[in-house]
Amino acid sequence: MARPLRIEYAGALYHITSRGDKKSDIYQDDHDRESFLETLGEVCQRYNWILHAYCLMNNHYHLLVETPEVNLSSGMRQLNGVYTQRFNRYHNQVGHVFQGRYKAIIVQKEPYLLELARYIVLNPVRARMVRTVNNWRWSSYRATIRSAPPQARLNTDWLLSCFAKRKLTAIERYKRFVAEGKNQPSPWIQLQNQVFLGSEKFVDETRKHLPTDKDLSEIPKPQKRPTARPLTYYSKKTRSRNEAIFKAYQSGGYTMKEIGDYFDLHYSRISRIIREKEVATKDKT
């Protein structure tokens, strides 16, 4: 059987899952979960993703992500790759954390976003890990209802606006909506061709984003980045160390650890420099 299509276009909405290698846990403790959410937040900022919902289970995760730009594959390489590095460093081990390719279902925003956002946060309840959705710390539910601080650059505005104009009213209605979803059928019964969740018209429109000369059974190849220059180039051709770090990271050819090793800085310091530069760049636009 051919692998599912990987379709990318500006404004696409995806339900994304990625599982542990050989069904192993991808989080061994709460430090790992915090590390993953931090990495997810960095990816959302760098790639301009809109994160509508998430849930971290033990051996897999669920994300509901909207991509204003055509960069799903790039962002996912960054998310799973950087988290793997951090996981292995913290646990003093090597090897894969995730099993093969991530799975991305392309979703029709209306009416499926609400249903999927509910489905995602109810995962721990269906798995009998907790009795109520509010008992699970590692999903977007508590941040959405304002019972916990927001994490990972979560955007709840569109989700809550579907329930009411006033936030407190919207939150109460969202809570009822989630509670009513425990016994609802899975949205995946409407999945088409392994990758589409939407109407026939939506599927037909989405197919137009495929190259016209390709068979639909083929997998689109990810767009190739230009080859990154050596780190010495960025060091010599920029005005400051921090600018060199930022340019090297933007090239997509180096991880934070690799850049840190070159400049003799801890990866956490590299992360702060990149974040500060991203904020400064965004403020100028």
DRENPA-3360 file (N, C-alpha, C; in nm, 2 decimals, always signed):
BEGIN
1 = MARPLRIE = +0.08/-0.12/+0.00/+0.00/+0.00/+0.00/+0.09/+0.13/+0.00 ~ +0.05/+0.22/-0.09/+0.13/+0.34/-0.10/+0.11/+0.42/+0.03 ~ +0.22/+0.50/+0.07/+0.21/+0.58/+0.19/+0.11/+0.70/+0.16 ~ +0.04/+0.75/+0.26/-0.05/+0.86/+0.24/+0.01/+0.98/+0.18 ~ -0.06/+1.05/+0.11/-0.01/+1.18/+0.05/+0.03/+1.28/+0.16 ~ +0.13/+1.36/+0.12/+0.16/+1.47/+0.21/+0.14/+1.60/+0.13 ~ +0.03/+1.66/+0.16/-0.02/+1.78/+0.09/+0.01/+1.91/+0.18 ~ +0.07/+2.01/+0.12/+0.10/+2.13/+0.19/+0.05/+2.25/+0.11;
9 = YAGALYHI = -0.01/+2.34/+0.18/-0.05/+2.47/+0.11/-0.07/+2.57/+0.22 ~ -0.07/+2.70/+0.19/-0.09/+2.81/+0.28/-0.23/+2.80/+0.33 ~ -0.24/+2.81/+0.47/-0.38/+2.81/+0.53/-0.43/+2.67/+0.56 ~ -0.36/+2.57/+0.54/-0.41/+2.43/+0.56/-0.42/+2.40/+0.71 ~ -0.51/+2.32/+0.75/-0.53/+2.28/+0.89/-0.51/+2.13/+0.90 ~ -0.43/+2.09/+1.00/-0.39/+1.95/+1.01/-0.41/+1.89/+1.15 ~ -0.45/+1.77/+1.15/-0.44/+1.69/+1.28/-0.32/+1.60/+1.26 ~ -0.23/+1.62/+1.36/-0.09/+1.56/+1.35/-0.07/+1.46/+1.46;
17 = TSRGDKKS = -0.03/+1.35/+1.44/+0.01/+1.25/+1.54/+0.15/+1.20/+1.51 ~ +0.23/+1.17/+1.61/+0.36/+1.10/+1.60/+0.38/+1.01/+1.72 ~ +0.42/+0.89/+1.69/+0.43/+0.78/+1.79/+0.57/+0.74/+1.83 ~ +0.59/+0.69/+1.94/+0.72/+0.64/+1.99/+0.78/+0.53/+1.91 ~ +0.91/+0.52/+1.89/+0.97/+0.41/+1.82/+0.94/+0.28/+1.89 ~ +0.90/+0.18/+1.82/+0.87/+0.05/+1.87/+0.76/+0.06/+1.98 ~ +0.67/+0.16/+1.97/+0.56/+0.18/+2.06/+0.61/+0.22/+2.20 ~ +0.74/+0.27/+2.21/+0.79/+0.31/+2.34/+0.74/+0.45/+2.38;
25 = DIYQDDHD = +0.74/+0.48/+2.51/+0.70/+0.61/+2.56/+0.79/+0.72/+2.50 ~ +0.74/+0.83/+2.46/+0.82/+0.94/+2.42/+0.84/+1.05/+2.53 ~ +0.76/+1.03/+2.64/+0.78/+1.11/+2.76/+0.80/+1.02/+2.88 ~ +0.92/+1.03/+2.95/+0.94/+0.94/+3.06/+0.91/+1.01/+3.20 ~ +0.89/+1.15/+3.19/+0.86/+1.22/+3.31/+0.81/+1.36/+3.27 ~ +0.77/+1.44/+3.37/+0.71/+1.57/+3.34/+0.82/+1.66/+3.28 ~ +0.94/+1.64/+3.31/+1.05/+1.72/+3.25/+1.04/+1.71/+3.09 ~ +1.02/+1.58/+3.05/+1.01/+1.56/+2.90/+0.89/+1.63/+2.85;
33 = RESFLETL = +0.78/+1.63/+2.92/+0.66/+1.69/+2.86/+0.68/+1.84/+2.86 ~ +0.74/+1.90/+2.96/+0.77/+2.04/+2.95/+0.87/+2.08/+2.84 ~ +0.96/+1.99/+2.82/+1.06/+2.01/+2.71/+0.99/+2.00/+2.58 ~ +0.90/+1.91/+2.56/+0.83/+1.90/+2.43/+0.75/+2.03/+2.41 ~ +0.67/+2.07/+2.51/+0.59/+2.19/+2.49/+0.68/+2.32/+2.46 ~ +0.79/+2.32/+2.52/+0.88/+2.43/+2.49/+0.93/+2.43/+2.35 ~ +0.96/+2.31/+2.30/+1.01/+2.29/+2.16/+0.89/+2.32/+2.07 ~ +0.77/+2.28/+2.10/+0.65/+2.31/+2.02/+0.63/+2.46/+2.01;
41 = GEVCQRYN = +0.64/+2.53/+2.12/+0.63/+2.67/+2.12/+0.73/+2.74/+2.03 ~ +0.85/+2.69/+2.04/+0.96/+2.75/+1.95/+0.92/+2.73/+1.80 ~ +0.87/+2.61/+1.77/+0.84/+2.58/+1.63/+0.72/+2.66/+1.58 ~ +0.62/+2.68/+1.67/+0.51/+2.76/+1.63/+0.55/+2.91/+1.61 ~ +0.64/+2.96/+1.68/+0.69/+3.09/+1.66/+0.77/+3.10/+1.54 ~ +0.86/+3.01/+1.52/+0.95/+3.02/+1.40/+0.88/+3.00/+1.27 ~ +0.78/+2.91/+1.27/+0.71/+2.87/+1.14/+0.57/+2.94/+1.13 ~ +0.54/+3.02/+1.23/+0.41/+3.10/+1.22/+0.29/+3.01/+1.22;
49 = WILHAYCL = +0.30/+2.89/+1.30/+0.19/+2.80/+1.31/+0.09/+2.86/+1.41 ~ -0.04/+2.82/+1.38/-0.15/+2.85/+1.47/-0.19/+2.72/+1.54 ~ -0.16/+2.71/+1.67/-0.19/+2.59/+1.74/-0.32/+2.60/+1.81 ~ -0.42/+2.52/+1.76/-0.56/+2.53/+1.82/-0.58/+2.43/+1.93 ~ -0.51/+2.32/+1.93/-0.53/+2.22/+2.04/-0.41/+2.12/+2.04 ~ -0.39/+2.06/+2.16/-0.28/+1.96/+2.17/-0.32/+1.87/+2.28 ~ -0.26/+1.75/+2.28/-0.26/+1.65/+2.39/-0.14/+1.56/+2.39 ~ -0.07/+1.56/+2.50/+0.05/+1.47/+2.51/+0.00/+1.34/+2.58;
57 = MNNHYHLL = +0.01/+1.23/+2.51/-0.02/+1.10/+2.58/+0.12/+1.04/+2.63 ~ +0.12/+0.91/+2.65/+0.25/+0.86/+2.69/+0.35/+0.82/+2.58 ~ +0.29/+0.76/+2.47/+0.38/+0.71/+2.36/+0.34/+0.78/+2.23 ~ +0.26/+0.89/+2.24/+0.23/+0.97/+2.12/+0.17/+1.10/+2.16 ~ +0.16/+1.19/+2.06/+0.09/+1.32/+2.08/+0.00/+1.35/+1.97 ~ -0.09/+1.44/+2.00/-0.19/+1.49/+1.90/-0.18/+1.65/+1.89 ~ -0.17/+1.70/+1.77/-0.17/+1.84/+1.75/-0.28/+1.88/+1.65 ~ -0.34/+2.00/+1.67/-0.43/+2.05/+1.57/-0.37/+2.19/+1.53;
65 = VETPEVNL = -0.31/+2.19/+1.41/-0.22/+2.30/+1.37/-0.27/+2.36/+1.23 ~ -0.27/+2.49/+1.23/-0.30/+2.56/+1.10/-0.17/+2.62/+1.05 ~ -0.14/+2.61/+0.93/-0.01/+2.66/+0.87/-0.04/+2.77/+0.77 ~ -0.03/+2.90/+0.81/-0.05/+3.01/+0.72/+0.05/+3.01/+0.60 ~ +0.17/+2.94/+0.62/+0.27/+2.93/+0.52/+0.29/+2.78/+0.48 ~ +0.35/+2.76/+0.37/+0.37/+2.62/+0.32/+0.49/+2.56/+0.39 ~ +0.48/+2.51/+0.52/+0.60/+2.47/+0.59/+0.57/+2.36/+0.69 ~ +0.47/+2.28/+0.67/+0.44/+2.17/+0.76/+0.56/+2.08/+0.78;
73 = SSGMRQLN = +0.62/+2.03/+0.67/+0.73/+1.93/+0.67/+0.85/+1.99/+0.74 ~ +0.88/+2.12/+0.71/+1.00/+2.18/+0.77/+0.98/+2.19/+0.92 ~ +0.86/+2.24/+0.96/+0.83/+2.25/+1.11/+0.83/+2.12/+1.18 ~ +0.78/+2.01/+1.12/+0.78/+1.88/+1.18/+0.92/+1.82/+1.20 ~ +1.00/+1.85/+1.10/+1.14/+1.80/+1.11/+1.21/+1.87/+1.23 ~ +1.18/+2.00/+1.25/+1.23/+2.07/+1.36/+1.18/+2.03/+1.49 ~ +1.04/+2.01/+1.50/+0.98/+1.96/+1.62/+1.03/+1.83/+1.67 ~ +1.02/+1.73/+1.59/+1.06/+1.59/+1.63/+1.21/+1.58/+1.64;
81 = GVYTQRFN = +1.28/+1.65/+1.55/+1.43/+1.64/+1.56/+1.49/+1.71/+1.68 ~ +1.45/+1.83/+1.71/+1.50/+1.90/+1.83/+1.46/+1.83/+1.96 ~ +1.33/+1.79/+1.96/+1.29/+1.72/+2.09/+1.37/+1.59/+2.11 ~ +1.39/+1.52/+2.00/+1.47/+1.39/+2.01/+1.61/+1.43/+2.07 ~ +1.67/+1.53/+2.02/+1.81/+1.57/+2.08/+1.80/+1.60/+2.23 ~ +1.70/+1.68/+2.26/+1.68/+1.72/+2.40/+1.65/+1.60/+2.49 ~ +1.57/+1.51/+2.44/+1.53/+1.38/+2.51/+1.65/+1.30/+2.54 ~ +1.73/+1.28/+2.43/+1.85/+1.19/+2.44/+1.95/+1.25/+2.53;
89 = RYHNQVGH = +1.97/+1.38/+2.52/+2.07/+1.45/+2.61/+2.03/+1.44/+2.75 ~ +1.91/+1.46/+2.78/+1.86/+1.46/+2.92/+1.87/+1.32/+2.98 ~ +1.84/+1.22/+2.90/+1.84/+1.08/+2.95/+1.97/+1.00/+2.92 ~ +2.06/+1.08/+2.86/+2.20/+1.02/+2.83/+2.18/+0.89/+2.75 ~ +2.11/+0.90/+2.64/+2.10/+0.79/+2.55/+2.11/+0.84/+2.40 ~ +2.10/+0.74/+2.31/+2.11/+0.78/+2.17/+2.00/+0.70/+2.10 ~ +1.98/+0.74/+1.97/+1.88/+0.66/+1.89/+1.75/+0.74/+1.86 ~ +1.66/+0.67/+1.80/+1.53/+0.73/+1.76/+1.44/+0.74/+1.88;
97 = VFQGRYKA = +1.36/+0.84/+1.88/+1.25/+0.86/+1.98/+1.12/+0.83/+1.91 ~ +1.11/+0.88/+1.79/+0.98/+0.86/+1.71/+0.99/+0.75/+1.61 ~ +0.87/+0.69/+1.58/+0.86/+0.58/+1.49/+0.83/+0.64/+1.35 ~ +0.93/+0.64/+1.26/+0.91/+0.67/+1.12/+0.84/+0.81/+1.10 ~ +0.76/+0.82/+1.00/+0.69/+0.94/+0.96/+0.58/+0.98/+1.06 ~ +0.56/+1.10/+1.08/+0.45/+1.15/+1.15/+0.32/+1.14/+1.06 ~ +0.21/+1.14/+1.11/+0.08/+1.13/+1.04/+0.01/+1.26/+1.04 ~ -0.02/+1.31/+0.92/-0.09/+1.44/+0.91/-0.22/+1.42/+0.83;
105 = IIVQKEPY = -0.33/+1.45/+0.90/-0.46/+1.45/+0.83/-0.50/+1.59/+0.80 ~ -0.53/+1.62/+0.67/-0.57/+1.75/+0.63/-0.72/+1.77/+0.65 ~ -0.76/+1.88/+0.72/-0.89/+1.89/+0.78/-0.97/+2.01/+0.72 ~ -1.09/+2.00/+0.69/-1.18/+2.11/+0.66/-1.21/+2.18/+0.79 ~ -1.17/+2.31/+0.79/-1.18/+2.39/+0.92/-1.32/+2.39/+0.98 ~ -1.42/+2.42/+0.89/-1.56/+2.42/+0.94/-1.63/+2.31/+0.86 ~ -1.69/+2.21/+0.93/-1.72/+2.21/+1.07/-1.63/+2.12/+1.16 ~ -1.51/+2.08/+1.11/-1.44/+1.97/+1.18/-1.34/+2.02/+1.29;
113 = LLELARYI = -1.30/+2.15/+1.28/-1.21/+2.20/+1.38/-1.26/+2.18/+1.52 ~ -1.38/+2.22/+1.55/-1.44/+2.20/+1.68/-1.44/+2.06/+1.73 ~ -1.49/+1.97/+1.64/-1.50/+1.83/+1.67/-1.36/+1.77/+1.70 ~ -1.26/+1.81/+1.62/-1.13/+1.75/+1.65/-1.07/+1.81/+1.77 ~ -1.09/+1.94/+1.80/-1.04/+2.00/+1.92/-1.09/+1.93/+2.04 ~ -1.22/+1.89/+2.04/-1.28/+1.81/+2.15/-1.23/+1.67/+2.15 ~ -1.22/+1.61/+2.04/-1.16/+1.47/+2.03/-1.02/+1.46/+2.09 ~ -0.94/+1.56/+2.06/-0.80/+1.56/+2.10/-0.79/+1.57/+2.26;
121 = VLNPVRAR = -0.86/+1.66/+2.32/-0.84/+1.67/+2.46/-0.91/+1.56/+2.54 ~ -1.00/+1.49/+2.48/-1.07/+1.38/+2.55/-0.99/+1.25/+2.54 ~ -0.88/+1.25/+2.47/-0.80/+1.12/+2.46/-0.76/+1.06/+2.59 ~ -0.72/+1.13/+2.69/-0.68/+1.07/+2.82/-0.80/+1.01/+2.89 ~ -0.92/+1.07/+2.87/-1.04/+1.01/+2.93/-1.08/+0.88/+2.86 ~ -1.08/+0.88/+2.73/-1.11/+0.76/+2.66/-1.01/+0.65/+2.69 ~ -0.89/+0.68/+2.71/-0.78/+0.58/+2.75/-0.79/+0.54/+2.90 ~ -0.88/+0.60/+2.97/-0.90/+0.57/+3.12/-0.77/+0.61/+3.20;
129 = MVRTVNNW = -0.70/+0.71/+3.15/-0.59/+0.76/+3.23/-0.63/+0.86/+3.34 ~ -0.74/+0.92/+3.31/-0.81/+1.02/+3.41/-0.96/+1.00/+3.40 ~ -1.03/+1.05/+3.50/-1.17/+1.04/+3.50/-1.24/+1.15/+3.43 ~ -1.17/+1.27/+3.44/-1.23/+1.39/+3.37/-1.12/+1.46/+3.29 ~ -1.16/+1.53/+3.19/-1.06/+1.60/+3.10/-0.98/+1.70/+3.18 ~ -1.04/+1.76/+3.28/-0.97/+1.87/+3.36/-0.86/+1.81/+3.44 ~ -0.85/+1.68/+3.46/-0.75/+1.61/+3.55/-0.62/+1.59/+3.47 ~ -0.62/+1.61/+3.34/-0.50/+1.58/+3.26/-0.43/+1.71/+3.24;
137 = RWSSYRAT = -0.31/+1.73/+3.29/-0.23/+1.85/+3.28/-0.18/+1.88/+3.14 ~ -0.16/+1.77/+3.06/-0.08/+1.78/+2.94/-0.16/+1.79/+2.81 ~ -0.27/+1.87/+2.82/-0.35/+1.90/+2.70/-0.38/+2.05/+2.70 ~ -0.44/+2.09/+2.59/-0.47/+2.24/+2.58/-0.60/+2.27/+2.66 ~ -0.67/+2.17/+2.71/-0.80/+2.20/+2.77/-0.80/+2.30/+2.88 ~ -0.71/+2.28/+2.98/-0.70/+2.36/+3.10/-0.66/+2.51/+3.06 ~ -0.58/+2.52/+2.97/-0.54/+2.66/+2.92/-0.66/+2.72/+2.85 ~ -0.73/+2.64/+2.77/-0.85/+2.70/+2.70/-0.95/+2.75/+2.79;
145 = IRSAPPQA = -0.98/+2.68/+2.91/-1.08/+2.73/+3.00/-1.02/+2.82/+3.11 ~ -0.89/+2.86/+3.09/-0.83/+2.95/+3.18/-0.80/+2.90/+3.32 ~ -0.80/+2.77/+3.34/-0.77/+2.72/+3.47/-0.62/+2.69/+3.48 ~ -0.54/+2.71/+3.38/-0.39/+2.70/+3.38/-0.33/+2.80/+3.28 ~ -0.21/+2.84/+3.30/-0.15/+2.93/+3.21/-0.13/+2.87/+3.07 ~ -0.15/+2.95/+2.97/-0.13/+2.90/+2.83/+0.01/+2.85/+2.81 ~ +0.03/+2.75/+2.73/+0.16/+2.69/+2.70/+0.17/+2.67/+2.55 ~ +0.30/+2.67/+2.50/+0.33/+2.63/+2.36/+0.26/+2.72/+2.26;
153 = RLNTDWLL = +0.24/+2.85/+2.29/+0.19/+2.95/+2.20/+0.05/+2.90/+2.15 ~ -0.03/+2.85/+2.24/-0.17/+2.81/+2.21/-0.25/+2.93/+2.17 ~ -0.33/+2.91/+2.07/-0.42/+3.02/+2.02/-0.57/+2.96/+2.04 ~ -0.64/+3.02/+2.13/-0.77/+2.97/+2.16/-0.88/+3.07/+2.11 ~ -0.84/+3.18/+2.05/-0.94/+3.28/+2.01/-1.05/+3.23/+1.91 ~ -1.00/+3.16/+1.81/-1.10/+3.12/+1.71/-1.19/+3.01/+1.76 ~ -1.13/+2.92/+1.84/-1.21/+2.81/+1.90/-1.32/+2.87/+1.99 ~ -1.28/+2.96/+2.08/-1.38/+3.01/+2.17/-1.48/+3.10/+2.10;
161 = SCFAKRKL = -1.44/+3.17/+2.00/-1.53/+3.26/+1.93/-1.65/+3.18/+1.86 ~ -1.63/+3.05/+1.85/-1.74/+2.97/+1.79/-1.85/+2.95/+1.89 ~ -1.83/+2.98/+2.01/-1.93/+2.96/+2.12/-2.00/+3.08/+2.17 ~ -1.93/+3.19/+2.17/-1.99/+3.32/+2.21/-1.89/+3.43/+2.19 ~ -1.95/+3.56/+2.19/-1.86/+3.67/+2.18/-1.79/+3.71/+2.31 ~ -1.85/+3.69/+2.42/-1.79/+3.71/+2.55/-1.71/+3.59/+2.60 ~ -1.59/+3.61/+2.64/-1.50/+3.50/+2.67/-1.55/+3.41/+2.78 ~ -1.60/+3.46/+2.89/-1.65/+3.38/+3.00/-1.77/+3.29/+2.96;
169 = TAIERYKR = -1.86/+3.35/+2.88/-1.97/+3.27/+2.83/-1.92/+3.16/+2.73 ~ -1.82/+3.20/+2.65/-1.77/+3.10/+2.55/-1.70/+2.99/+2.62 ~ -1.63/+3.02/+2.73/-1.56/+2.91/+2.80/-1.66/+2.81/+2.86 ~ -1.76/+2.86/+2.92/-1.87/+2.77/+2.98/-1.93/+2.69/+2.88 ~ -1.96/+2.74/+2.76/-2.02/+2.66/+2.65/-1.92/+2.56/+2.60 ~ -1.79/+2.60/+2.59/-1.69/+2.51/+2.54/-1.68/+2.39/+2.64 ~ -1.68/+2.42/+2.77/-1.67/+2.31/+2.87/-1.79/+2.21/+2.85 ~ -1.91/+2.26/+2.83/-2.02/+2.17/+2.81/-2.01/+2.09/+2.68;
177 = FVAEGKNQ = -1.96/+2.16/+2.58/-1.94/+2.09/+2.45/-1.84/+1.97/+2.46 ~ -1.73/+1.99/+2.54/-1.63/+1.89/+2.56/-1.69/+1.77/+2.64 ~ -1.77/+1.81/+2.75/-1.83/+1.71/+2.83/-1.93/+1.62/+2.75 ~ -2.00/+1.68/+2.66/-2.09/+1.61/+2.58/-2.03/+1.52/+2.47 ~ -1.90/+1.53/+2.46/-1.83/+1.45/+2.35/-1.78/+1.32/+2.39 ~ -1.80/+1.28/+2.52/-1.74/+1.16/+2.57/-1.79/+1.03/+2.49 ~ -1.92/+1.04/+2.46/-1.98/+0.92/+2.40/-2.01/+0.94/+2.25 ~ -1.95/+1.04/+2.19/-1.97/+1.07/+2.05/-1.89/+0.98/+1.96;
185 = PSPWIQLQ = -1.93/+0.94/+1.84/-1.85/+0.86/+1.76/-1.72/+0.93/+1.71 ~ -1.62/+0.85/+1.68/-1.50/+0.91/+1.64/-1.51/+0.98/+1.51 ~ -1.45/+1.10/+1.49/-1.46/+1.17/+1.37/-1.39/+1.10/+1.25 ~ -1.30/+1.00/+1.29/-1.23/+0.93/+1.18/-1.31/+0.84/+1.10 ~ -1.43/+0.82/+1.14/-1.52/+0.73/+1.05/-1.55/+0.80/+0.92 ~ -1.53/+0.93/+0.91/-1.55/+1.01/+0.79/-1.42/+1.03/+0.71 ~ -1.31/+0.97/+0.75/-1.18/+1.00/+0.69/-1.19/+0.94/+0.54 ~ -1.13/+1.01/+0.45/-1.12/+0.97/+0.31/-0.98/+0.96/+0.26;
193 = NQVFLGSE = -0.95/+0.85/+0.19/-0.81/+0.83/+0.14/-0.70/+0.84/+0.24 ~ -0.72/+0.81/+0.36/-0.63/+0.81/+0.47/-0.58/+0.95/+0.51 ~ -0.61/+1.06/+0.44/-0.56/+1.19/+0.47/-0.65/+1.31/+0.46 ~ -0.78/+1.28/+0.42/-0.87/+1.39/+0.41/-0.99/+1.38/+0.51 ~ -1.02/+1.48/+0.58/-1.14/+1.49/+0.67/-1.22/+1.61/+0.63 ~ -1.32/+1.59/+0.55/-1.40/+1.70/+0.50/-1.50/+1.65/+0.39 ~ -1.57/+1.74/+0.34/-1.67/+1.71/+0.24/-1.61/+1.67/+0.10 ~ -1.69/+1.62/+0.01/-1.63/+1.58/-0.12/-1.58/+1.71/-0.19;
201 = KFVDETRK = -1.65/+1.82/-0.18/-1.61/+1.94/-0.24/-1.47/+1.99/-0.18 ~ -1.45/+1.97/-0.05/-1.33/+2.01/+0.01/-1.21/+1.92/-0.04 ~ -1.24/+1.79/-0.05/-1.14/+1.70/-0.10/-1.10/+1.74/-0.24 ~ -1.20/+1.77/-0.33/-1.17/+1.80/-0.47/-1.09/+1.93/-0.47 ~ -1.12/+2.03/-0.39/-1.05/+2.15/-0.39/-0.90/+2.13/-0.34 ~ -0.89/+2.05/-0.24/-0.76/+2.02/-0.18/-0.67/+1.95/-0.28 ~ -0.72/+1.86/-0.36/-0.65/+1.79/-0.46/-0.58/+1.88/-0.56 ~ -0.64/+2.00/-0.58/-0.59/+2.09/-0.68/-0.45/+2.15/-0.63;
209 = HLPTDKDL = -0.41/+2.13/-0.51/-0.28/+2.17/-0.46/-0.17/+2.07/-0.50 ~ -0.21/+1.96/-0.55/-0.11/+1.86/-0.60/-0.06/+1.90/-0.74 ~ +0.06/+1.87/-0.77/+0.11/+1.90/-0.91/+0.02/+1.82/-1.01 ~ -0.01/+1.89/-1.12/-0.11/+1.83/-1.21/-0.05/+1.71/-1.29 ~ +0.08/+1.70/-1.30/+0.14/+1.59/-1.37/+0.18/+1.47/-1.29 ~ +0.13/+1.47/-1.16/+0.17/+1.36/-1.07/+0.05/+1.27/-1.05 ~ +0.07/+1.14/-1.04/-0.03/+1.04/-1.00/-0.06/+1.07/-0.86 ~ -0.19/+1.06/-0.82/-0.23/+1.08/-0.68/-0.18/+0.98/-0.58;
217 = SEIPKPQK = -0.12/+0.87/-0.63/-0.07/+0.77/-0.54/+0.08/+0.81/-0.50 ~ +0.13/+0.91/-0.57/+0.27/+0.94/-0.54/+0.27/+1.03/-0.42 ~ +0.39/+1.04/-0.35/+0.40/+1.12/-0.23/+0.48/+1.24/-0.27 ~ +0.43/+1.36/-0.25/+0.50/+1.48/-0.29/+0.63/+1.49/-0.21 ~ +0.74/+1.52/-0.28/+0.87/+1.53/-0.22/+0.87/+1.67/-0.14 ~ +0.93/+1.67/-0.03/+0.94/+1.80/+0.04/+1.03/+1.90/-0.03 ~ +1.00/+2.02/-0.02/+1.08/+2.12/-0.09/+1.22/+2.13/-0.03 ~ +1.32/+2.13/-0.11/+1.45/+2.13/-0.07/+1.50/+2.27/-0.03;
225 = RPTARPLT = +1.57/+2.28/+0.08/+1.63/+2.41/+0.12/+1.76/+2.42/+0.05 ~ +1.81/+2.54/+0.02/+1.95/+2.55/-0.03/+2.05/+2.50/+0.07 ~ +2.16/+2.44/+0.03/+2.26/+2.38/+0.12/+2.31/+2.49/+0.21 ~ +2.31/+2.46/+0.34/+2.36/+2.56/+0.44/+2.51/+2.58/+0.42 ~ +2.56/+2.70/+0.44/+2.70/+2.73/+0.43/+2.77/+2.68/+0.56 ~ +2.90/+2.67/+0.56/+2.97/+2.63/+0.68/+2.95/+2.74/+0.79 ~ +2.96/+2.69/+0.92/+2.94/+2.79/+1.03/+3.04/+2.90/+1.03 ~ +3.16/+2.87/+0.98/+3.26/+2.97/+0.97/+3.22/+3.09/+0.88;
233 = YYSKKTRS = +3.14/+3.06/+0.78/+3.09/+3.16/+0.69/+3.00/+3.26/+0.77 ~ +2.91/+3.21/+0.85/+2.82/+3.30/+0.92/+2.90/+3.38/+1.03 ~ +3.00/+3.32/+1.08/+3.08/+3.38/+1.18/+3.16/+3.50/+1.13 ~ +3.21/+3.48/+1.00/+3.29/+3.59/+0.94/+3.21/+3.69/+0.87 ~ +3.09/+3.66/+0.82/+3.01/+3.75/+0.73/+2.91/+3.83/+0.80 ~ +2.89/+3.81/+0.93/+2.79/+3.89/+1.01/+2.86/+3.98/+1.10 ~ +2.78/+4.08/+1.15/+2.84/+4.19/+1.23/+2.86/+4.14/+1.38 ~ +2.79/+4.04/+1.42/+2.80/+4.00/+1.56/+2.78/+3.85/+1.58;
241 = RNEAIFKA = +2.83/+3.80/+1.69/+2.81/+3.66/+1.72/+2.66/+3.62/+1.72 ~ +2.58/+3.70/+1.78/+2.44/+3.67/+1.79/+2.37/+3.66/+1.65 ~ +2.41/+3.75/+1.56/+2.36/+3.76/+1.43/+2.40/+3.63/+1.35 ~ +2.53/+3.59/+1.37/+2.58/+3.47/+1.31/+2.50/+3.35/+1.35 ~ +2.47/+3.34/+1.48/+2.39/+3.23/+1.54/+2.25/+3.23/+1.47 ~ +2.19/+3.34/+1.46/+2.06/+3.35/+1.41/+2.05/+3.31/+1.26 ~ +2.15/+3.36/+1.18/+2.16/+3.33/+1.04/+2.18/+3.18/+1.02 ~ +2.27/+3.12/+1.10/+2.30/+2.98/+1.09/+2.18/+2.90/+1.12;
249 = YQSGGYTM = +2.10/+2.94/+1.22/+1.98/+2.86/+1.25/+1.88/+2.88/+1.14 ~ +1.86/+3.00/+1.09/+1.76/+3.02/+0.98/+1.79/+2.94/+0.86 ~ +1.92/+2.91/+0.84/+1.95/+2.83/+0.72/+1.89/+2.69/+0.72 ~ +1.85/+2.64/+0.84/+1.79/+2.51/+0.85/+1.89/+2.40/+0.84 ~ +2.02/+2.43/+0.83/+2.12/+2.32/+0.82/+2.18/+2.28/+0.95 ~ +2.15/+2.35/+1.06/+2.21/+2.32/+1.19/+2.11/+2.32/+1.30 ~ +2.14/+2.23/+1.40/+2.06/+2.22/+1.52/+2.11/+2.32/+1.62 ~ +2.04/+2.35/+1.72/+2.09/+2.44/+1.82/+2.21/+2.39/+1.89;
257 = KEIGDYFD = +2.22/+2.26/+1.91/+2.34/+2.19/+1.97/+2.46/+2.21/+1.88 ~ +2.45/+2.19/+1.76/+2.56/+2.21/+1.66/+2.61/+2.35/+1.66 ~ +2.52/+2.45/+1.66/+2.56/+2.59/+1.67/+2.62/+2.62/+1.80 ~ +2.56/+2.56/+1.91/+2.62/+2.59/+2.04/+2.76/+2.53/+2.06 ~ +2.78/+2.41/+2.00/+2.92/+2.35/+2.01/+3.02/+2.44/+1.93 ~ +2.98/+2.49/+1.82/+3.07/+2.58/+1.74/+3.11/+2.71/+1.82 ~ +3.00/+2.77/+1.88/+3.03/+2.90/+1.95/+3.06/+2.88/+2.10 ~ +3.07/+2.75/+2.14/+3.10/+2.72/+2.28/+3.00/+2.78/+2.37;
265 = LHYSRISR = +2.87/+2.76/+2.34/+2.76/+2.81/+2.42/+2.66/+2.69/+2.44 ~ +2.59/+2.69/+2.56/+2.49/+2.59/+2.59/+2.37/+2.61/+2.50 ~ +2.30/+2.50/+2.46/+2.19/+2.51/+2.37/+2.08/+2.60/+2.42 ~ +2.07/+2.61/+2.55/+1.96/+2.70/+2.61/+1.99/+2.84/+2.58 ~ +2.12/+2.88/+2.58/+2.16/+3.01/+2.55/+2.14/+3.04/+2.40 ~ +2.17/+2.94/+2.32/+2.14/+2.96/+2.17/+2.00/+2.98/+2.15 ~ +1.91/+2.90/+2.22/+1.77/+2.92/+2.21/+1.72/+3.06/+2.24 ~ +1.78/+3.11/+2.35/+1.74/+3.25/+2.39/+1.78/+3.35/+2.29;
273 = IIREKEVA = +1.90/+3.34/+2.23/+1.95/+3.43/+2.13/+1.86/+3.43/+2.01 ~ +1.82/+3.31/+1.97/+1.73/+3.30/+1.85/+1.60/+3.36/+1.88 ~ +1.54/+3.33/+1.99/+1.41/+3.38/+2.03/+1.41/+3.54/+2.03 ~ +1.52/+3.59/+2.09/+1.53/+3.74/+2.10/+1.54/+3.80/+1.96 ~ +1.62/+3.73/+1.87/+1.63/+3.78/+1.73/+1.50/+3.77/+1.66 ~ +1.43/+3.66/+1.68/+1.30/+3.65/+1.61/+1.20/+3.76/+1.65 ~ +1.20/+3.78/+1.78/+1.11/+3.89/+1.83/+1.15/+4.03/+1.78 ~ +1.28/+4.05/+1.77/+1.33/+4.18/+1.72/+1.29/+4.20/+1.57;
281 = TKDKT = +1.31/+4.09/+1.50/+1.28/+4.09/+1.36/+1.13/+4.11/+1.33 ~ +1.05/+4.04/+1.41/+0.90/+4.06/+1.40/+0.86/+4.20/+1.43 ~ +0.92/+4.26/+1.53/+0.88/+4.40/+1.57/+0.91/+4.50/+1.46 ~ +1.01/+4.47/+1.38/+1.05/+4.56/+1.27/+0.95/+4.56/+1.15 ~ +0.88/+4.45/+1.14/+0.79/+4.43/+1.03/+0.65/+4.49/+1.05;
% end
